[in-house]
Each structure stands twice: as structure tokens, then as C-alpha cells.
Amino acid sequence: MNTNSNSYTIIYASVMVVIVAFLLAFVSSSLKDIQNKNQELDTKKQILAALNIREVKDAEAEYNKYVKGDMLMTVDGSLAENTGEFSLSYEKEVKENNRLHVFVAEINGETKYVIPVYGVGLWGAVWGYVALNADKDTVYGVYFSHASETPGLGAEIATVAFQNEFSEKKVLKDGQIALAVEKNGKVTDPAYQVDGISGGTITSKGVDDMLKACLSQYDKFLTNN
């Protein structure tokens, strides 16, 4: 075959595309389990962060030490053990499988409940976890993260300083979700409200909407005594 012909060039390019595509698919398939495990460990770190356990060296060991169960809320608000796999997307779990997770933890002999939350900020997804005391009405800790919020502005939701503002806030008022993020400087009820990020109003509103939308799905659990 004439290696300078157009036919040779087309055939050569086509073969190379097929080979490269096969190699990429093989590598992706080979690494899938490792990628999923890394994502699972990262999720467990986030859950631990909501429990004010940060900078852990062995996320798996720390998670197993403090988190006693991955539970699912039943229709009457009680909890049942999750017998399925560890989820890597709680938004998908709710929207596609109608499964509401609650992680039950024990810190210094006291029960804590961790609830996943997810929403939208200014530029993309925001998500996190809210840890509650045994009364299911007092915030023990939170963790928030984001996909692409503006550094120094909306991205501040991922800082410990902002997240610490939620400690000891109340969640329910007259049976409704009252935990809120207000526009910076506009807090009127500090028992329930947190100051939003200065210059990050839309992201702060996204966190507020996220908390109300996600926590309200757990109303039967939160009010089930």
C-alpha cells in the first residue's frame, strides 16, 4: 500500500482511533473500583467534618469509629438500616430511588444524626451534611462544599469559619424548618439564623434554599419523638 496515499492515511488514523478508544475504555474500567472507593472515602470525610472531626489521617477507621449506621427514613419517620451499597450521590438517591439517608453517629457517648443536603449556588452545585444532636432540633455541626463558587465570595461556604456559625442553632420552629441563612447583616432571630457571606448573596441564598428543601423532606423524622 502506498503510505503517501489518502487511503492509507484514513485507514491508519481510523485504526489508531479504535486502539486509543479501546485503551481508554480499558483503563477507565480498570480504575473504576479505585475511583469509587476514593469517592466513598471523600464522602466519609465530609460526614466526619459535619461531626466536627476534621483533618483525619484514616477516614475509614474514623468513620467506623464514630458512625454506627447508615439508615433510611421510613414513611412513619422511623429509621431502618440501609442494606444496600454506600451511596455516592444522595441527590440521585432521593430523586430516583426515593431513599432518604440518615447517618447515626456517637460522639462522647451522645447520639448525633447526620443528614445529607444538596442544592445550587451561583455557578453550580452546592452540597453538604447537617449533624444534629439527639433532640433532632439542635445543630451539632455542618459541612458544605461547592463545585465552582467564586473564591473569596460564595466559596466561603466551604470554610470552617462560616460552618461554625451553625453550631447550636435550632432547626424547627412551630414544626417548620426555621434554620436559615440570611443576607449578611439581616439576621433577626439568631437562635435560628446565620449571617450569609458578604458579597456572596446568591450562594448564601442557595445554601438557605438547600437547607429548607432538604431538611423539610425529613419532617417526620425530625418531629418523631
N, C-alpha and C positions, 0 to 999 in steps of 0.2 A: 504493500500500500504506500502511496505517495504521502510521506509525512508532511509535505508542504500544502497538501490539498485541503479544501474546506471540509470535505467529508471526514478526513482524519481528525481535524481539529474538533468537529462537532462530536464525533464518537468518543474521542479522548476525554473531552470535557464532561460528557454525559456519564461515562464510566467513573470518573473522579467524583462527580456529584453523588452518585449512588454509593460509592465506597465511603465517602466522608459522612453521608447521611446515616449509613449503617453503623459506622464507628461512633457517631454522636448518640444514636439511639441506644447502642450497647453500653456506652459509658453512663448515660443517664439512667438506664435501667439498673446498672450495677451499683450506682451510688444512691439510688432511691431510698433504700433502707437506712443508710447512714444519714441522709438529709432529713428523713422523717424523725430519726432519733435525735438529731441536733435540734430540730424544731420543737420536739417534745420537751427536751431539757430546757430550752429557752422559755417555753410556756411555764414550766415548773418554777423557773427562776422568777418569772413575773408574778406568779401566785405567791411565792415566798416574799417577794418585795411588798406585796399588799399586806402581808403579815408582819411588816417591818423587819424582815430578815433579808438583808442585802449583802452584796459582796461575798457570796458563798463560794467556796472552793469546790465542793462536791454537791451539785444541785440535786442529784438523785438521792443521795444519802440524807441531805437536809429535808428534802420533800417527804421522804418516807418517815423521817423522824417526827415531823410536825403534822403532816396531813394524814388524817386517819381514814378518809374515804372520799371517793368521787361519787356523789349521789345525784339522783334525778328527782325533781319535784313531781309528785303525783297530782291528780286532779283535785284532791282534797287539801293540798298544801303540805302533806307529809313528805318524807324523803324515803326513797328506795335506792338500793345500791345499783350503780351502773355496772352492768355485767358485760358491756361492750368494750370496744377499744378506747384508749385515751384519745380524746378529740383534739384536732389541730385547728379547728375553726368552729367557735361557738355560735357565730352568726349563722353559719350553714346548719349547725345542729338544730337551731330554733326554726329557721325558715324552711328547711327541707324535711327535718325529722321530728319537729315539734318536741324537742328534748331540752329541758331547762336544767342545767347543771348547778349543783351547789357543792363546794368543797368544804368538808368538815375538818377542822384542824383543832389542835390542842396546844395552847401556849401557856406554860407555867401552871398547868392543871386547869386552865379555863378554856371552854369551848368557843371557837370562832367559826363563823360561816363566811365563805368567800364566794362571791357571785361575779361571773363574767359580764362585762358590758362592752358595747361596741357602737360606733356611730360615725359621723362625718364631721370633719373640721373645715377649715377654709380651702385647703388644697387636696384633701384626700381623707383616707380612713383614719379614725382615732379609735382606740380600744383600751381596755384595762380590766382591773379587778377591784371590787369593793369588799373589804373584810369587815364583818360586823361582830360585835360582842354577842354573848349568849342571849341577850334580850332581843336580838334581831332588830334593834332600833338605834343603836349607838355605833358610829363608825370607829373601828379599831385602826384601820389603815387603808390606803388606796394605792394603786399603781396605774399610771396612764402612759400610753405611748402613742406614736403617730407615724404616718407614712411619709409626709412631706410638708409639715408646717414650717413657717418661717423662723429661722434661727433668731433668738433674742426676743421673739414676739410669741406667736402661737406655740412654738416648740417648747416654751417654758412649762407647758403642762406636764412634760416628762421630767421636770426637776423635782428633787426631794423637797425643796422649799415650798413649792406650790402644793404638792401632795400632802405635806404635813399639815396644811391648813384644814384638812378634812377631819383630823383626829378629834374625836369626842363630839362631832356634830350629830344631831339627831336626824333620823330618816323619815319618820312618819309623823304627820300632824292630822288629827281627826281622820285617821285611816287612809290618808293620801300621801303620796311621795312628796315630801317638802324639802328634801336635801337639794340644794341648788347652788349654781354658780351665777352670781350677779355681776353686772357691769362694774368694773373697777370703781370703788368709792361709793357704790349704791347699796351696800348691804344694810338692810333694815331689821333683820332678825338673825343675829349672829349665832343663835342656837342651831339654825338650820342652813344658813347661807355662808358661802365662801366668796371672797373677792376674786373677780376674774383677772385675767392677765392684762396689764396696761398695754394698749396697742395691739392686743390680740383678741378683740371683742368677738369676732366671728368664731374663732376657735373656742373661746370660752363658752359661747352660746352652744357650740356643738357638743361640748362636754356636758353642759346643763341638759340639753335635749337627750343626750345619750343616757345620762343617769335616770332621768324621768321615764324614758321609754323602756329601758331595760329592767329597771327595778320594779316598775309597775307590773311587769309580767309575773313577778314573784309575790304579788299582793297576798295571795292565800297562804303562802309560806310565812311571810313576814308578820301576818296577823293571826297565824295559827298558834295558839298557846296550849 
